[in-house]
Amino acid sequence: MTSIASLTLEASDPAAGRAFYDAAFGLGELLSVRDGDDPTSGFRAYTLSLVLPQPSSVDSYLDSALAAGATVLRPAAKSMWGYGGVVQAPDGAIWKAASPSKKEKGRPVREIDEVVLLIGATDVAATKQFYVDHGLAVERSFGKKYVEFKAPEGHVKLGLYGRKALAKDAGVPVDGSGSHRIALVNDAGTFTDPDGFVWETA
């Protein structure tokens, strides 16, 4: 089964990027930062999410991200889906910290259940088929609106959402062009999806 072993973000100042992510999230080998300054503007058609056990975990990760230099896009708040907020890293990547629980679970606060890459696809159904053809297994699918793929424990989970809907969820305008400035690292091969997201071998 094809899956994302780790993610590589591109930034004009990779040392600063690495320092930010170490201080904000501490994701270790799941996330690396390399030099990259390909032109990009506006929404990059993806968000990264930390799925967390409880509201205090959300607050903790958002606070550490803000202390490290992130900016708020959506303040943490309760919703029908749980509790969460959205920030933008200094390199431009959008991060969501969220918990499906609105109550404390009594678990360690600085504990991450999942890291999720959510791509804002131009055509969710077509992109879903592309990934199925490339060896990913569907875990959940809601027509042409949302798709979630299976991932082994310790890997990054991939999801697909409509571009407009994802931008709205992140709290940013939908317009954007140029490089995504992210690479999806795997052991199955090198390819590029219909929306221009690049998969690289480790």
Secondary structure, DSSP 8 states (H G I E B T S, - for coil): ---B-EEEEEESSHHHHHHHHHHHT--GGGEEEEE----EEE--SEEEEEE-SSHHHHHHHHHHHHHHT-EEEEEEEEETTEEEEEEE-TTS-EEEEEES-SS--SS-SS--SEEEEEEEESSHHHHHHHHHHTT--EEEEETTTEEEE---TTSBEEEEEEHHHHHHHHTS-S-EEE---EEEEESS--EE-TT--EEEE-
